[in-house]
Amino acid sequence: MGKIDKEALKKLREERKVSVERARKTIKTHNGFIKKIKEQMNTEAKTVPEIAQATEILPSQVLWYVATMKKYGLVSEGEKDGDYFKYQLTSQT
């Protein structure tokens, strides 16, 4: 029975190899974006357009990441600069 289980696991790993690799690449990309965004807010609060311009990440993606980080308490909303809020890292980061 142990040999059957090992073979089944080996087959399952092989079947899912492509999707696991794709997920690994996606996670790596997301982590890279988050790192770039955090670096921009490390020294001073910035707006989404300022972060997008500095990181060369689409503003819609920056907004998505910043909103997510805000939801989990990693970023706080600061003062308003024109039409946009400035965001800064919290002490949890």
Secondary structure, DSSP 8 states (H G I E B T S, - for coil): -HHHHHHHHHHHHHHTHHHHHHHHHHHHHHHHHHHHHHHHHTTS-B-HHHHHHHHT--HHHHHHHHHHHHHTTSEEEEEEETTEEEEEE-TT-
